[in-house]
Amino acid sequence: MRRQVAILHGWSDRSDSFHPLMEFLLASGYNTIPIWLGDYISMDDDVAVEDVAKCLENRVRALQASNELPATFDLVVHSTGGLVAREWLSGYYGDPDDASDIPPVRRLIMLAPANFGSRLASTGKSKVGRAFKGWDNGFQTGTRMLNALELSSAFAWELACRDLLVSDDMEDDKRRIYGEDAVLPFVIVGSRAYEQWPRSLVNEYGGDGTVRVAAANMNVFGATIDFTANIAEPEFRFWEPRFDQIIPLAVLPDRDHTSVTLPSKTDRGASVGVPERVGDLILSALACEDIEQYKALAKSWTSDPQSISERTAAAKPKVPPLSIGNVAFSEEAFHQYIQVNVHIVDDHGTDVDDYFLEYPSTSEGDNGQAATYFQDHVLERVDTNSLTSSRRTLFLDRTDLMKRYYKLTADKALKMRVVASPLGKNVGYFVAPNTAHAAGPEIDAVGLVTLHGVAHADRWLHRNSTHLVKIIVPREAAPGVFTLKRGA
């Protein structure tokens, strides 16, 4: 008998959207069991991801108690449904002290999941977003949901530290959600822009119109850069993964955020040499029985030079530019991108809000060409989280970084300088404020770190991936803030 399958939708959507997928699964042999479609409220401002996850747990437990749902089943999620599923699994399962506390999901198939946010979340919270999306819902658009979905959200960061990574400043509780005898996750995402107006207004390269490939990918990397002991040579501490396997990621050039849920839609990716259908990929994930098959899928989807994702990156536009549907693609449409989520705190653990990041080049005689090229072509965007300005997301064009930028830099490295403004005349970062300037303009302080290099041994920033980078800067008080004097 085939395993049970449940389907969970995303923000501002409903389960009705997944009837084509349900019918596809039924036609593919999953007709011996019912297919459950999960609905949840996502557009009311008082509902958070945690609320939905708790309701999901209660519903699953009730269905299992009535024998309507088996002890283990497979779960297909779309967009925000990925965050709901991960919050549910990491919040209620994987207790290392309870061998029986095994997640009920065996295969987690994620279609364009917003694992590390969406650039459109902040738009959804704006007045324009409320007018456009919330006109029939009392102009509510799900503020708490969108807070979790915003780029560099604390929610997504903390969730990753519960199910994917062990940061260097947390006690490892050994919680394990993903593994051979637990959940096997898969990610399928498109890199095609929206065709229809007004959705096409928000298109950007490196994503599907709503979610970036790098933000969908479950293969996430973390590190702490600590300037407190040595400003000139900061300590670089890498975080440990909770799951030591490559998670299969299939990047398809012909799917946007909506069409990635349509398994039988005619693929136009064949025109760029990537003919795999979404339905075929879903069925191959559902058929994965053990860790060896899982590794094989990771290789054929993600890591092999001839994998699906690498063939998408290798596709080239024709002259005139390749047209998929009504969307003309330039070469940048097939580039690979990197997302870096930065969180800066001082050595007391307090957020540092007033800072900016620079990317200097040490090449002599280039007349600033490298730095200019980086700003114009490699650094696509910088987004500051609306709730916490100490958290920011950098979006980098990896293809331009590797193929062009490093040719312009003598040291073949990407360096980042942290420039933090002092709190005032008494307290600053990196070094104490210059007391000679106490009555005048405060002087910014800086810290320099190498993020990435052209040599394989120096490459920490991974293609199509999100990186969580915590930066700790020393907070220093001027000498006159505290003094001892001899009593009479």
C-alpha positions as CSV (number, residue, x, y, z in Angstrom):
1,M,0.0,0.0,0.0
2,R,1.3,3.5,-0.8
3,R,2.1,5.8,2.0
4,Q,-0.3,8.5,3.0
5,V,0.3,12.0,1.6
6,A,-0.7,15.4,3.1
7,I,-0.5,18.7,1.3
8,L,0.0,22.1,3.0
9,H,-0.4,25.5,1.3
10,G,1.4,28.8,1.7
11,W,0.6,32.4,2.7
12,S,-2.6,33.9,1.2
13,D,-3.4,30.6,-0.4
14,R,-5.9,27.7,0.3
15,S,-5.9,24.0,-0.3
16,D,-8.1,24.4,-3.3
17,S,-5.0,25.4,-5.3
18,F,-3.6,21.9,-4.8
19,H,-6.4,19.9,-6.5
20,P,-4.2,19.4,-9.7
21,L,-1.4,18.0,-7.5
22,M,-3.9,15.8,-5.6
23,E,-5.3,14.5,-8.9
24,F,-1.8,13.8,-10.2
25,L,-0.9,11.8,-7.2
26,L,-4.2,9.8,-7.4
27,A,-3.5,9.1,-11.1
28,S,0.1,8.0,-10.1
29,G,-1.1,5.2,-7.9
30,Y,-1.8,7.0,-4.6
31,N,-5.5,6.1,-4.9
32,T,-5.4,3.4,-2.2
33,I,-5.4,6.0,0.5
34,P,-7.0,9.5,0.8
35,I,-4.8,12.5,0.3
36,W,-5.3,15.1,3.0
37,L,-5.3,18.8,2.1
38,G,-4.6,21.1,5.0
39,D,-6.1,24.6,5.3
40,Y,-5.0,27.3,7.7
41,I,-5.6,31.0,8.2
42,S,-2.7,33.0,7.0
43,M,-4.1,36.5,6.2
44,D,-5.4,37.5,9.7
45,D,-2.9,39.7,11.6
46,D,-3.2,37.8,14.9
47,V,-2.1,34.4,13.5
48,A,1.6,33.4,13.7
49,V,3.5,30.5,12.3
50,E,3.7,29.0,15.8
51,D,-0.1,29.1,16.2
52,V,-0.6,27.2,12.9
53,A,2.1,24.7,13.9
54,K,0.3,23.9,17.2
55,C,-3.0,23.5,15.4
56,L,-1.3,21.2,12.9
57,E,0.0,19.0,15.8
58,N,-3.4,18.8,17.4
59,R,-5.1,17.9,14.2
60,V,-2.5,15.2,13.3
61,R,-2.8,13.7,16.7
62,A,-6.6,13.6,16.5
63,L,-6.6,11.9,13.1
64,Q,-4.0,9.4,14.2
65,A,-6.1,8.6,17.3
66,S,-9.1,7.9,15.1
67,N,-7.0,5.8,12.8
68,E,-7.8,8.1,9.9
69,L,-4.1,9.0,9.5
70,P,-1.3,6.4,9.9
71,A,1.6,6.8,12.3
72,T,3.8,8.0,9.6
73,F,3.0,9.8,6.3
74,D,4.6,12.0,3.7
75,L,4.1,15.8,3.5
76,V,4.2,18.1,0.5
77,V,4.3,21.8,1.3
78,H,4.4,25.1,-0.7
79,S,5.9,28.4,0.2
80,T,5.1,29.4,3.8
81,G,3.9,25.9,4.3
82,G,7.6,25.0,4.6
83,L,8.0,27.2,7.7
84,V,4.8,25.8,9.2
85,A,6.0,22.3,8.7
86,R,9.5,22.9,10.1
87,E,8.2,24.8,13.1
88,W,5.8,21.9,13.8
89,L,8.4,19.2,13.5
90,S,11.1,21.0,15.5
91,G,8.7,22.2,18.1
92,Y,7.1,18.8,18.9
93,Y,9.5,16.1,17.8
94,G,13.1,15.0,17.9
95,D,13.7,14.9,21.6
96,P,17.1,13.2,22.1
97,D,16.1,11.8,25.4
98,D,13.1,10.0,24.0
99,A,13.8,7.4,21.5
100,S,10.2,7.1,20.6
101,D,9.8,10.8,19.8
102,I,10.2,10.2,16.1
103,P,8.6,12.7,13.7
104,P,5.5,11.3,12.0
105,V,6.6,12.6,8.6
106,R,8.9,10.4,6.5
107,R,9.4,12.5,3.4
108,L,9.1,16.3,3.4
109,I,8.8,17.6,-0.2
110,M,9.0,21.4,-0.3
111,L,7.8,23.3,-3.4
112,A,9.3,26.8,-3.5
113,P,9.6,27.0,0.3
114,A,10.3,30.3,1.9
115,N,12.8,28.8,4.3
116,F,14.8,32.0,4.6
117,G,12.2,34.6,3.7
118,S,10.9,36.5,0.8
119,R,11.6,40.0,-0.4
120,L,7.9,40.5,-0.8
121,A,7.0,40.0,2.9
122,S,7.8,43.6,3.8
123,T,5.7,44.8,0.8
124,G,2.8,42.7,2.1
125,K,2.9,44.7,5.4
126,S,3.0,48.1,3.7
127,K,0.0,50.2,2.9
128,V,0.2,49.2,-0.7
129,G,0.3,45.6,0.2
130,R,-2.7,45.8,2.5
131,A,-4.7,47.6,-0.2
132,F,-3.7,45.1,-2.9
133,K,-3.8,41.8,-0.9
134,G,-6.1,42.7,2.0
135,W,-9.0,44.5,0.4
136,D,-11.4,41.6,1.0
137,N,-10.0,40.7,4.5
138,G,-10.4,44.0,6.4
139,F,-7.1,45.1,4.9
140,Q,-5.3,42.5,7.0
141,T,-2.5,40.6,5.3
142,G,-1.2,38.4,8.2
143,T,1.3,40.7,9.9
144,R,2.8,38.0,12.2
145,M,3.1,35.6,9.3
146,L,4.9,38.2,7.2
147,N,7.2,39.1,10.1
148,A,8.4,35.5,10.0
149,L,8.7,35.6,6.2
150,E,10.6,38.9,6.0
151,L,14.3,38.7,5.0
152,S,16.7,38.2,7.9
153,S,13.8,37.6,10.3
154,A,14.8,36.4,13.8
155,F,12.2,33.7,13.4
156,A,13.8,32.1,10.4
157,W,17.3,32.4,12.1
158,E,16.1,30.7,15.3
159,L,14.2,28.0,13.5
160,A,17.3,27.1,11.5
161,C,19.2,26.8,14.8
162,R,16.6,24.3,16.0
163,D,16.4,22.0,13.0
164,L,19.4,22.6,10.7
165,L,22.3,24.1,12.6
166,V,24.0,24.2,16.0
167,S,25.3,27.8,16.5
168,D,28.4,28.2,18.5
169,D,26.7,30.1,21.3
170,M,23.9,27.5,22.1
171,E,24.0,24.3,24.0
172,D,23.5,21.4,21.6
173,D,20.5,19.5,22.7
174,K,21.2,16.9,20.0
175,R,17.7,17.4,18.7
176,R,17.5,15.8,15.3
177,I,14.6,16.2,12.9
178,Y,16.2,15.0,9.6
179,G,18.0,11.8,9.1
180,E,17.9,8.2,7.8
181,D,15.4,7.1,10.4
182,A,13.6,10.5,10.7
183,V,12.5,13.0,8.0
184,L,14.1,13.1,4.6
185,P,13.6,16.7,3.1
186,F,13.6,17.6,-0.6
187,V,13.4,21.1,-2.3
188,I,12.0,21.9,-5.7
189,V,12.1,25.5,-6.8
190,G,11.8,27.5,-10.0
191,S,14.0,30.3,-11.3
192,R,11.5,31.8,-13.8
193,A,10.0,35.2,-13.5
194,Y,6.3,35.9,-13.4
195,E,4.7,36.6,-16.7
196,Q,1.5,38.4,-15.7
197,W,1.2,42.0,-14.6
198,P,1.2,43.2,-11.8
199,R,3.1,40.2,-10.5
200,S,5.9,40.8,-13.0
201,L,6.6,44.1,-11.3
202,V,8.4,42.3,-8.4
203,N,10.5,40.0,-10.6
204,E,14.2,39.7,-9.8
205,Y,16.9,37.3,-11.1
206,G,17.7,34.3,-8.9
207,G,14.2,33.5,-7.9
208,D,10.7,32.5,-8.9
209,G,9.0,35.9,-8.6
210,T,8.3,35.4,-4.8
211,V,11.1,33.2,-3.3
212,R,14.8,33.2,-4.1
213,V,16.4,29.9,-4.9
214,A,19.0,30.6,-2.2
215,A,16.2,31.3,0.3
216,A,14.4,28.1,-0.6
217,N,17.4,25.9,-0.2
218,M,17.6,23.8,3.0
219,N,21.4,23.5,2.7
220,V,22.2,26.4,5.0
221,F,25.6,27.4,6.5
222,G,26.4,29.4,9.6
223,A,29.3,31.1,11.2
224,T,30.2,33.5,14.0
225,I,32.8,36.2,13.3
226,D,34.1,37.5,16.6
227,F,36.2,40.7,16.7
228,T,36.4,40.9,20.5
229,A,39.7,39.2,21.1
230,N,41.6,40.6,18.1
231,I,40.3,43.3,15.8
232,A,42.9,42.7,13.2
233,E,42.3,38.9,13.0
234,P,38.8,38.1,14.1
235,E,37.9,34.5,15.1
236,F,35.8,32.6,12.5
237,R,33.7,29.9,14.2
238,F,31.7,27.7,11.9
239,W,28.5,26.2,13.0
240,E,27.8,22.4,13.0
241,P,25.1,21.0,10.8
242,R,22.4,18.8,12.4
243,F,22.0,16.8,9.2
244,D,25.2,15.8,7.6
245,Q,23.8,15.0,4.1
246,I,23.3,17.3,1.1
247,I,19.6,18.0,0.9
248,P,18.3,17.5,-2.7
249,L,17.7,20.8,-4.4
250,A,16.2,20.9,-7.9
251,V,16.2,24.3,-9.6
252,L,14.0,24.4,-12.7
253,P,14.2,27.3,-15.3
254,D,10.6,27.1,-16.5
255,R,8.7,27.3,-13.2
256,D,7.6,30.4,-11.2
257,H,6.2,30.4,-7.7
258,T,2.7,29.3,-8.8
259,S,3.5,26.9,-11.6
260,V,5.9,24.9,-9.5
261,T,2.8,23.4,-7.8
262,L,1.5,22.1,-11.2
263,P,3.0,18.7,-11.8
264,S,1.6,18.0,-15.2
265,K,2.1,21.4,-16.8
266,T,4.0,21.1,-20.1
267,D,7.6,21.9,-19.3
268,R,9.2,24.6,-21.4
269,G,12.6,24.0,-19.7
270,A,13.4,21.5,-22.5
271,S,14.4,24.5,-24.6
272,V,17.3,25.2,-22.2
273,G,18.2,21.5,-21.7
274,V,16.3,20.9,-18.4
275,P,13.2,18.9,-19.3
276,E,12.4,17.4,-15.9
277,R,8.8,17.7,-14.9
278,V,7.8,18.7,-11.3
279,G,5.5,15.7,-11.1
280,D,8.4,13.3,-11.9
281,L,10.6,14.9,-9.3
282,I,7.8,14.6,-6.6
283,L,7.3,11.0,-7.5
284,S,11.0,10.2,-7.3
285,A,11.1,11.8,-3.8
286,L,8.1,9.9,-2.7
287,A,9.7,6.7,-3.9
288,C,12.9,7.3,-1.9
289,E,13.2,4.4,0.6
290,D,16.6,4.7,2.2
291,I,19.6,7.0,2.7
292,E,21.5,5.6,-0.3
293,Q,18.6,6.5,-2.6
294,Y,18.5,9.9,-0.9
295,K,22.2,10.5,-1.6
296,A,21.7,9.5,-5.2
297,L,18.9,12.0,-5.6
298,A,21.0,14.7,-4.0
299,K,23.7,14.0,-6.6
300,S,21.3,14.0,-9.6
301,W,19.4,17.0,-8.4
302,T,22.1,19.2,-6.8
303,S,25.8,18.3,-6.6
304,D,26.8,16.5,-9.8
305,P,28.1,18.7,-12.6
306,Q,25.3,17.3,-14.8
307,S,22.7,17.7,-12.1
308,I,19.4,19.4,-12.7
309,S,20.4,22.5,-10.8
310,E,23.8,22.8,-12.5
311,R,22.3,22.3,-16.0
312,T,19.9,25.1,-15.2
313,A,22.9,27.3,-14.3
314,A,24.7,26.3,-17.5
315,A,21.8,27.2,-19.7
316,K,22.5,30.2,-22.0
317,P,20.1,32.6,-23.6
318,K,19.8,32.6,-27.4
319,V,20.1,35.7,-29.6
320,P,17.7,37.4,-29.4
321,P,17.3,36.6,-25.6
322,L,15.7,33.2,-24.8
323,S,12.0,33.6,-24.3
324,I,10.2,31.2,-21.9
325,G,6.5,31.9,-22.2
326,N,6.2,35.7,-22.6
327,V,9.3,36.4,-20.5
328,A,12.6,37.3,-22.2
329,F,15.6,36.0,-20.2
330,S,19.0,37.6,-20.3
331,E,22.2,35.7,-19.2
332,E,21.6,36.8,-15.6
333,A,18.5,34.7,-15.4
334,F,20.7,31.6,-15.3
335,H,23.2,32.9,-12.8
336,Q,23.6,31.4,-9.4
337,Y,23.1,33.6,-6.4
338,I,24.1,33.7,-2.7
339,Q,22.1,35.0,0.3
340,V,23.9,36.2,3.4
341,N,21.9,37.1,6.5
342,V,24.0,39.3,8.8
343,H,23.2,39.9,12.5
344,I,25.6,42.2,14.4
345,V,25.8,42.4,18.2
346,D,28.3,43.7,20.7
347,D,30.1,41.6,23.2
348,H,27.3,42.2,25.7
349,G,24.9,40.5,23.2
350,T,23.1,43.8,22.5
351,D,22.0,44.5,18.9
352,V,24.2,47.0,16.9
353,D,21.7,48.9,14.8
354,D,23.8,51.8,13.3
355,Y,26.3,50.3,10.9
356,F,27.1,49.8,7.3
357,L,29.1,47.2,5.3
358,E,31.8,48.0,2.8
359,Y,33.6,45.7,0.3
360,P,37.1,47.1,-0.3
361,S,39.5,45.8,-2.9
362,T,43.2,45.8,-2.2
363,S,44.2,45.7,-5.8
364,E,46.7,48.4,-6.8
365,G,46.2,50.4,-9.9
366,D,42.7,49.2,-10.7
367,N,41.3,52.7,-10.2
368,G,38.5,51.3,-8.1
369,Q,37.3,49.0,-10.9
370,A,36.9,46.0,-8.6
371,A,34.9,47.9,-5.9
372,T,32.7,49.5,-8.5
373,Y,32.1,46.2,-10.3
374,F,31.1,44.6,-7.0
375,Q,28.6,47.3,-6.2
376,D,27.1,47.4,-9.7
377,H,27.1,43.7,-10.6
378,V,27.8,41.4,-7.6
379,L,25.8,43.0,-4.8
380,E,22.3,42.9,-6.1
381,R,20.4,44.1,-3.0
382,V,20.8,44.8,0.7
383,D,17.6,44.5,2.7
384,T,17.3,45.7,6.4
385,N,14.8,43.8,8.5
386,S,12.0,46.2,9.4
387,L,11.7,45.0,13.0
388,T,15.5,44.8,13.8
389,S,17.9,46.9,11.9
390,S,20.8,44.9,13.2
391,R,19.7,42.1,10.9
392,R,20.3,42.6,7.2
393,T,20.3,40.4,4.0
394,L,22.9,40.6,1.3
395,F,22.0,39.2,-2.1
396,L,25.1,38.4,-4.3
397,D,25.5,37.2,-7.8
398,R,27.8,34.3,-7.4
399,T,28.4,33.9,-11.2
400,D,29.6,37.5,-11.5
401,L,31.7,37.1,-8.3
402,M,33.5,34.1,-9.6
403,K,33.9,34.9,-13.3
404,R,34.6,38.6,-13.2
405,Y,35.2,40.1,-9.8
406,Y,38.1,37.9,-8.9
407,K,39.8,38.8,-12.1
408,L,39.8,42.4,-11.0
409,T,41.2,41.8,-7.5
410,A,44.9,41.0,-6.9
411,D,44.3,39.1,-3.6
412,K,41.4,37.0,-5.2
413,A,39.2,37.4,-2.1
414,L,36.0,39.0,-1.1
415,K,36.5,41.2,2.0
416,M,33.9,42.9,4.1
417,R,34.5,45.9,6.4
418,V,32.1,46.5,9.3
419,V,31.7,50.2,10.0
420,A,29.9,50.8,13.3
421,S,29.0,54.3,14.5
422,P,29.7,55.0,18.2
423,L,26.8,55.4,20.5
424,G,28.1,58.8,21.5
425,K,31.1,60.5,22.9
426,N,31.5,58.0,25.8
427,V,30.8,54.6,24.2
428,G,31.9,53.2,20.8
429,Y,32.7,49.9,19.0
430,F,36.0,48.3,18.2
431,V,37.8,51.2,20.1
432,A,36.7,53.8,22.6
433,P,35.6,57.1,21.1
434,N,38.5,59.5,20.6
435,T,38.2,61.8,23.6
436,A,39.9,64.5,21.5
437,H,36.7,64.6,19.5
438,A,34.3,64.6,22.4
439,A,32.9,67.9,21.5
440,G,32.9,67.3,17.8
441,P,31.8,64.6,15.3
442,E,32.2,61.1,16.5
443,I,34.5,58.8,14.5
444,D,33.3,55.6,13.0
445,A,35.2,52.4,13.9
446,V,35.8,49.5,11.5
447,G,36.6,45.8,11.4
448,L,37.7,43.9,8.3
449,V,37.1,40.2,7.5
450,T,37.6,37.9,4.5
451,L,34.3,36.2,3.6
452,H,35.3,34.2,0.5
453,G,38.1,33.4,-1.8
454,V,38.5,32.2,-5.4
455,A,40.6,29.2,-4.3
456,H,38.5,26.1,-3.4
457,A,40.0,26.0,0.1
458,D,38.8,29.6,0.7
459,R,35.2,29.2,-0.5
460,W,32.8,29.4,2.3
461,L,29.9,31.1,0.5
462,H,28.0,28.3,-1.3
463,R,26.0,28.7,-4.5
464,N,22.2,28.8,-4.3
465,S,22.4,28.9,-0.5
466,T,21.7,31.1,2.6
467,H,24.4,31.8,5.1
468,L,23.8,33.0,8.7
469,V,26.6,35.3,9.8
470,K,26.7,36.5,13.4
471,I,29.2,39.3,13.9
472,I,30.3,40.2,17.4
473,V,32.1,43.6,17.8
474,P,33.7,44.9,21.0
475,R,32.0,47.7,22.8
476,E,34.4,50.1,24.5
477,A,33.9,52.9,26.9
478,A,36.1,56.0,26.9
479,P,38.7,56.1,29.8
480,G,36.9,58.9,31.6
481,V,33.6,57.0,31.9
482,F,34.7,55.4,35.2
483,T,37.6,56.5,37.4
484,L,38.8,55.7,41.0
485,K,40.1,58.6,43.1
486,R,41.8,58.5,46.4
487,G,39.6,59.7,49.3
488,A,40.7,62.5,51.6
